[in-house]
């Protein structure tokens, strides 16, 4: 690649574009000493195998002190990593303002670096892989020692790729079914669901030792629970006994004669009341008939002129 040599006029134009922005560095900085205060290297010399390190040492970014990562050359002829250039908007050595249009990729340098042998970035975690830098990204996508985030929605935890399956087996956000209604929920929400699941079984509040579905509990207490106090079904004819539902059958057997007497009395009272009502109705009928006769007689008298 041929690098354009700046003319005297170009340098004068560059000096006129010096920025007063705080992102620009002083041009008095010693270019032989990398600036690491706010620049983070993407590649270190130690990331490369020993045979490659001697060559790689000639490709060091002035800003971050690391090996060039996607290097670009600015209008002043200085080469930096692309991520480093995104932190400032002017040349750190001359303060000349630049933009993407005057930053040129150095593809041949990238090609040289990409062919060098590197360790896996997870070497410290036990990965023994080595390969060309250009192959590193693909390896990391499957590296068992790579730290990855759990992909279950809602979970922010992570682990090594080789361990993530075990994590997900116990992840609080894994989807599990309710044992009662079979609807599925994140495990972390299951406890709250259990408190209101309509199919969940509860102990009867009246201590009858029955376990009843939540949706049926009200009906159970009202119509089925044996520990609920109820009145005799002959209450309307005079049996005012009250007892737990579980004693209903015993009460009916023990009070059979009593209920019969109450029923006979109720029938007798009904007949007596009925006879009384019949008598009263008969008297009213006689009075009505007498009134009708008197009315007909009056009408006849009026029609014959005798009135």
C-alpha positions in Angstrom: 0.0 0.0 0.0 1.2 3.5 -0.9 0.8 6.1 1.9 0.2 9.7 0.7 2.9 12.1 1.8 1.5 15.4 3.2 2.7 18.6 1.5 3.5 21.8 3.3 0.1 23.2 2.4 -1.6 20.0 3.8 0.2 20.4 7.1 -0.8 24.0 7.3 -4.5 23.0 6.7 -4.1 20.3 9.3 -2.8 22.8 11.9 -5.8 25.1 11.2 -8.1 22.3 12.1 -6.7 21.7 15.6 -9.6 21.0 17.9 -10.2 22.6 21.3 -12.3 19.5 22.4 -11.4 17.8 25.6 -11.2 14.5 23.6 -8.0 15.7 21.9 -4.6 15.0 23.4 -1.6 17.3 23.7 0.7 17.1 20.7 3.6 17.2 23.1 2.9 13.6 24.1 5.9 11.3 23.5 4.8 9.0 20.5 7.1 6.2 21.7 5.1 5.7 24.9 1.7 4.1 24.5 -1.3 5.9 26.3 -3.3 3.3 28.3 -5.3 5.5 30.6 -8.5 5.4 28.5 -7.7 2.9 25.7 -8.2 -0.8 26.2 -6.2 -3.2 23.9 -8.2 -5.9 22.1 -5.1 -8.0 21.5 -2.0 -8.4 23.6 1.4 -9.7 22.5 1.0 -12.5 25.1 -2.1 -13.7 23.2 0.1 -15.0 20.4 2.3 -18.1 20.4 6.0 -17.5 21.0 6.9 -18.0 17.3 4.6 -15.2 16.3 5.5 -12.7 19.1 8.7 -11.5 17.5 6.8 -10.4 14.4 3.8 -9.1 16.3 5.9 -6.7 18.4 6.3 -4.5 15.3 2.6 -3.9 15.1 1.8 -2.2 18.4 -0.9 0.6 18.7 0.5 3.8 20.2 -2.8 4.5 22.1 -3.7 1.2 23.8 -0.3 -0.5 23.7 -1.8 -3.7 22.3 -1.5 -5.4 18.9 -3.2 -3.5 16.1 -6.9 -4.5 15.9 -8.5 -3.5 12.5 -5.8 -0.8 12.0 -6.6 2.4 10.2 -4.3 5.3 9.1 -5.4 8.9 9.7 -4.7 11.9 7.5 -1.5 12.6 9.4 -0.1 9.1 8.5 -0.5 7.6 12.0 -1.9 4.1 12.5 -4.2 3.2 15.4 -6.7 0.5 16.2 -10.3 1.2 15.0 -11.7 1.0 18.6 -9.1 3.5 19.8 -10.1 5.9 17.1 -13.7 5.8 18.2 -12.8 7.3 21.6 -11.5 10.6 20.1 -12.3 12.8 17.1 -8.8 14.0 16.3 -5.3 12.7 15.9 -3.9 12.1 19.4 -0.4 13.3 18.2 -1.3 16.4 16.1 -4.8 17.2 17.3 -5.9 17.3 13.6 -9.6 16.7 13.4 -10.6 13.6 11.4 -13.7 11.6 10.4 -14.4 8.3 8.8 -13.9 9.8 5.3 -10.2 10.4 6.1 -9.5 7.2 8.0 -8.2 4.4 5.7 -8.1 0.7 6.7 -4.6 -0.9 6.5 -5.7 -4.2 5.1 -2.3 -5.7 4.5 -1.4 -5.2 8.2 -4.7 -6.9 9.2 -3.9 -9.8 6.8 -0.4 -10.3 8.4 -1.8 -10.3 11.9 -4.8 -12.5 11.1 -2.4 -15.3 9.9 -0.5 -15.4 13.2 -1.1 -18.2 15.7 -2.8 -17.3 18.9 -4.0 -19.0 22.1 -7.7 -19.2 22.9 -8.7 -16.3 25.1 -9.9 -18.8 27.6 -6.5 -20.3 28.1 -6.4 -19.3 31.7 -9.7 -21.3 32.2 -8.1 -24.4 30.7 -8.8 -24.3 27.0 -5.8 -25.7 25.1 -6.9 -24.6 21.6 -4.4 -22.7 19.3 -5.0 -21.4 15.8 -4.8 -18.5 13.5 -6.2 -15.2 14.8 -8.7 -15.1 11.9 -10.1 -18.5 13.3 -10.4 -17.3 16.9 -13.9 -15.8 16.6 -15.3 -19.1 15.2 -13.6 -21.1 17.9 -14.9 -18.9 20.7 -18.4 -19.4 19.4 -18.0 -23.1 20.4 -15.3 -23.0 23.0 -16.4 -25.0 26.1 -14.5 -22.6 28.4 -16.1 -19.5 27.0 -18.3 -17.6 29.5 -21.8 -17.2 28.1 -25.1 -15.8 29.4 -28.0 -18.1 30.2 -30.4 -17.8 27.3 -33.5 -18.4 29.3 -35.6 -15.2 29.2 -35.3 -13.2 32.4 -32.1 -14.8 33.6 -29.0 -12.6 33.9 -26.7 -15.4 35.2 -23.9 -16.9 33.2 -21.4 -19.7 33.2 -18.9 -21.5 31.1 -20.4 -23.0 28.0 -19.5 -26.5 29.2 -21.5 -25.9 32.4 -24.5 -23.8 31.1 -26.7 -26.9 30.6 -26.3 -27.8 34.3 -27.1 -24.2 35.3 -30.2 -24.3 33.1 -31.5 -27.5 34.7 -31.7 -25.5 38.0 -32.3 -22.0 36.6 -34.9 -20.0 38.5 -36.3 -18.8 35.2 -36.7 -22.2 33.5 -40.3 -23.0 32.5 -41.9 -25.7 34.6 -45.4 -27.0 34.8 -47.7 -26.6 37.8 -48.2 -30.1 39.3 -51.9 -29.3 39.8 -53.2 -27.4 36.7 -50.3 -28.3 34.3 -50.0 -24.7 33.1 -46.3 -23.6 32.7 -44.5 -20.8 34.4 -41.0 -19.6 35.1 -40.0 -21.5 38.3 -39.4 -18.2 40.1 -43.1 -17.4 39.7 -44.4 -20.8 40.6 -44.6 -20.3 44.3 -46.9 -17.3 43.8 -49.0 -19.3 41.4 -49.4 -22.1 44.0 -51.0 -19.6 46.3 -53.9 -19.0 43.8 -54.0 -22.1 41.5 -57.7 -23.1 41.2 -56.6 -26.8 40.9 -54.4 -26.7 44.0 -55.7 -28.8 47.0 -56.1 -27.2 50.4 -56.9 -28.6 53.8 -60.5 -28.0 54.7 -60.7 -25.0 57.1 -63.2 -26.9 59.3 -60.7 -29.7 60.0 -62.6 -32.5 58.3 -59.3 -34.0 57.1 -60.3 -33.6 53.4 -58.1 -32.0 50.8 -60.2 -30.0 48.4 -59.4 -28.1 45.2 -59.3 -24.4 45.8 -62.0 -23.8 43.2 -64.4 -26.3 45.0 -63.6 -25.3 48.6 -66.5 -22.9 49.0 -69.0 -25.5 47.8 -67.4 -28.2 50.0 -67.7 -26.1 53.1 -71.3 -25.1 52.3 -72.7 -28.4 51.1 -70.3 -31.3 51.9 -68.1 -30.8 54.9 -69.0 -33.1 57.7 -67.8 -30.7 60.4 -70.3 -28.0 59.4 -73.3 -27.5 61.8 -76.6 -28.0 60.0 -80.3 -28.1 61.0 -82.5 -31.2 60.7 -84.3 -31.3 57.4 -87.6 -31.5 59.4 -86.9 -28.1 60.8 -89.9 -26.7 59.0 -92.3 -29.0 60.8 -90.8 -28.5 64.2 -87.5 -30.4 64.7 -85.0 -27.7 65.7 -82.1 -29.9 66.5 -78.7 -28.7 65.1 -75.6 -31.0 64.7 -72.5 -31.6 62.6 -73.3 -32.9 59.1 -71.5 -36.2 59.9 -74.2 -37.0 62.4 -77.1 -36.4 60.1 -77.8 -40.1 59.4 -77.7 -41.0 63.1 -80.0 -38.1 64.0 -82.5 -39.3 61.3 -82.5 -42.9 62.7 -82.6 -41.9 66.4 -85.5 -39.4 65.8 -87.6 -41.4 63.3 -90.6 -41.6 65.6 -90.3 -38.0 66.6 -90.2 -36.9 63.0 -93.3 -39.1 62.2 -95.2 -37.5 65.1 -94.2 -34.1 63.9 -95.3 -35.0 60.4 -98.7 -36.3 61.6 -99.2 -33.2 63.7 -98.3 -31.0 60.7 -100.8 -32.9 58.5 -103.5 -32.6 61.2 -102.8 -28.9 61.6 -102.9 -28.5 57.9 -106.3 -30.3 57.7 -107.6 -28.3 60.5 -106.5 -25.1 58.9 -107.8 -26.2 55.5 -111.3 -27.0 57.0 -111.3 -23.6 58.7 -110.5 -22.0 55.4 -113.2 -24.1 53.6 -115.7 -23.0 56.2 -114.7 -19.3 55.8 -114.9 -19.6 52.0 -118.4 -21.2 52.3 -119.7 -18.4 54.4 -118.2 -15.8 52.0 -119.9 -17.6 49.1 -123.3 -17.6 50.8 -122.9 -13.9 51.5 -121.9 -13.3 47.9 -124.9 -15.3 46.6 -127.3 -13.4 48.9 -125.8 -10.1 47.6 -126.3 -11.3 44.0 -130.0 -12.1 44.8 -130.6 -8.7 46.3 -129.0 -7.1 43.3 -131.1 -9.0 40.8 -134.3 -8.2 42.7 -133.4 -4.5 42.7 -132.7 -4.6 38.9 -136.1 -6.3 38.3 -137.9 -3.7 40.4 -136.2 -0.9 38.5 -137.1 -2.4 35.1 -140.9 -2.7 36.0 -141.1 0.7 37.5 -141.9 -0.6 41.0 -138.9 1.0 42.5 
